[in-house]
Amino acid sequence: MDVPEESTPSGKSSVSATVKRLEEEGEIAADYLEELLDIADLDGDIELSIDHGRALVEIITEGGEDRDLQRLVGKEGEVLDALQELTRLAVQARTGERSRLMLDIAGHRRRRKAELTAVAQEAITKIKGGAESVSLEPMNPFERKVVHDVVAAAGLTSDSEGVEPNRHVVITR
């Protein structure tokens, strides 16, 4: 659990307040998604956690049979992205605050993160091998964030360039 510490006027850490707020976001999102699963007549279990200061909501199946849930992921995750935005709006409607929660369905984001880490590592190898810069394919904000994090951990620089839907990451020394 990676939750940023915030100071209160008394100097005490408000980590527990942050955790409580993120847990509330997760519970609201879970209720919203349970209704969606019921309406779509899909089976799925919802798991809640906190990751990098965000509520993480995952819809999984017990037996690992994710075929039905793939409809909620869509081609290249566009349905998942839309559901994440709708879920964030549902949380915002209840809390009055903008939510940064992450939604993963059938492990799609987890798998994509592993793929993007490999792509970023390959680009890092090219830069360390002498390339001035490496431009990657267009990516959504989640994907770009994964790449930026990997690049930063390697001690290199990356920037997002272009305009959606062609916004992409450029990695430099």
C-alpha positions in Angstrom: 0.0 0.0 0.0 1.6 3.3 -1.2 -0.2 6.2 0.3 1.3 9.7 0.4 1.5 11.3 3.9 -0.1 14.6 4.4 0.5 16.9 7.4 -2.3 18.2 9.5 -2.2 21.6 11.3 -1.2 19.7 14.5 1.7 18.1 12.6 0.2 14.6 12.8 0.1 12.4 9.7 -3.2 12.1 8.0 -2.4 8.9 6.2 -5.3 7.2 7.9 -7.7 10.0 6.6 -6.3 9.5 3.1 -6.7 5.7 3.3 -10.2 6.1 4.6 -11.1 8.4 1.7 -9.6 6.0 -0.8 -11.4 3.0 0.8 -14.7 5.0 0.5 -14.0 5.7 -3.2 -13.4 1.9 -3.7 -16.6 1.0 -1.9 -18.7 3.5 -3.9 -17.1 2.2 -7.1 -17.7 -1.4 -6.1 -21.4 -0.7 -5.5 -21.7 1.0 -8.9 -19.9 -1.9 -10.7 -21.9 -4.6 -8.9 -25.0 -3.0 -10.4 -23.4 -2.9 -13.8 -22.5 -6.6 -13.6 -26.1 -7.4 -12.5 -27.6 -5.4 -15.4 -25.2 -7.1 -17.9 -25.8 -10.5 -16.3 -22.1 -11.1 -15.9 -20.3 -12.9 -13.1 -17.4 -11.2 -11.5 -15.8 -10.6 -8.1 -14.7 -7.2 -7.1 -11.4 -6.7 -5.2 -10.4 -3.4 -3.7 -7.0 -2.1 -2.8 -4.9 1.0 -2.7 -2.0 1.4 -5.1 0.3 4.4 -5.5 -2.2 6.7 -3.7 -5.2 5.6 -5.7 -8.1 3.3 -5.1 -7.7 0.2 -7.3 -10.8 -1.7 -8.2 -10.5 -5.0 -10.0 -13.2 -7.2 -11.5 -12.1 -10.8 -11.7 -13.6 -14.2 -12.0 -13.1 -16.9 -9.5 -12.1 -19.7 -11.9 -10.1 -17.5 -14.1 -12.7 -17.8 -16.9 -12.6 -14.2 -18.1 -14.2 -14.6 -21.6 -17.4 -12.9 -20.5 -15.6 -10.1 -18.8 -13.6 -9.4 -22.0 -16.7 -7.6 -23.3 -16.1 -5.0 -20.6 -12.5 -4.6 -21.7 -13.2 -4.2 -25.4 -10.7 -4.0 -28.2 -7.5 -2.5 -26.9 -9.2 -1.6 -23.6 -11.4 1.2 -24.9 -14.5 -0.1 -23.1 -12.5 -0.5 -19.9 -11.3 3.2 -20.2 -14.9 4.3 -20.7 -16.1 2.3 -17.7 -13.3 3.7 -15.6 -14.4 7.2 -16.4 -18.1 6.4 -15.7 -17.0 4.8 -12.4 -15.0 7.9 -11.5 -18.0 10.1 -12.3 -20.2 7.9 -10.0 -17.7 8.3 -7.2 -17.5 12.1 -7.8 -21.3 12.3 -7.7 -21.4 10.7 -4.3 -18.3 12.4 -2.7 -18.2 15.7 -4.5 -14.5 15.2 -5.2 -12.7 14.2 -8.3 -11.5 10.6 -8.2 -8.3 9.1 -9.6 -9.3 5.5 -9.1 -8.0 2.8 -11.4 -10.2 0.1 -12.8 -8.9 -3.2 -14.0 -11.0 -5.9 -15.5 -9.9 -9.5 -16.0 -6.3 -8.4 -15.4 -6.1 -6.4 -18.6 -4.3 -3.4 -17.1 -1.9 -5.7 -15.2 -0.9 -7.5 -18.4 -0.7 -4.3 -20.4 1.6 -2.8 -17.7 3.9 -5.8 -18.1 3.9 -5.4 -21.9 4.6 -1.6 -21.6 7.4 -2.2 -19.2 9.1 -4.5 -21.7 8.6 -1.8 -24.5 10.0 0.9 -22.3 13.0 -1.3 -21.3 13.7 -1.9 -25.0 13.6 1.8 -25.7 15.9 2.4 -22.7 18.4 -0.1 -24.1 18.4 1.8 -27.4 19.0 5.1 -25.6 21.8 3.6 -23.5 23.2 2.2 -26.8 23.6 5.6 -28.2 20.3 6.7 -29.7 19.4 10.4 -29.1 15.7 9.7 -28.7 13.1 7.0 -29.1 9.5 7.7 -30.0 6.9 5.1 -29.0 3.5 4.4 -30.5 0.5 6.5 -29.4 -0.8 5.5 -26.0 -3.6 6.4 -23.6 -2.8 8.3 -20.4 -2.5 5.1 -18.3 -0.1 3.6 -20.7 2.0 6.7 -21.0 2.2 6.9 -17.2 3.5 3.4 -17.0 6.3 4.2 -19.5 7.2 7.5 -17.8 7.6 5.6 -14.5 9.9 3.0 -16.0 11.9 5.6 -17.8 12.3 7.7 -14.7 13.4 4.7 -12.6 16.1 4.1 -15.3 17.4 7.7 -14.8 16.3 8.9 -18.2 13.9 11.6 -19.4 10.5 11.2 -21.2 7.9 13.5 -22.4 4.4 13.1 -23.9 4.1 14.8 -27.3 1.3 15.2 -29.8 -2.5 15.5 -29.4 -4.9 12.7 -28.5 -5.5 10.1 -30.0 -1.9 10.3 -31.3 -0.2 11.4 -28.1 2.9 9.4 -27.5 6.0 9.2 -25.3 9.5 10.3 -26.5 12.4 9.1 -24.4 15.7 11.0 -24.3 19.0 10.9 -22.4 
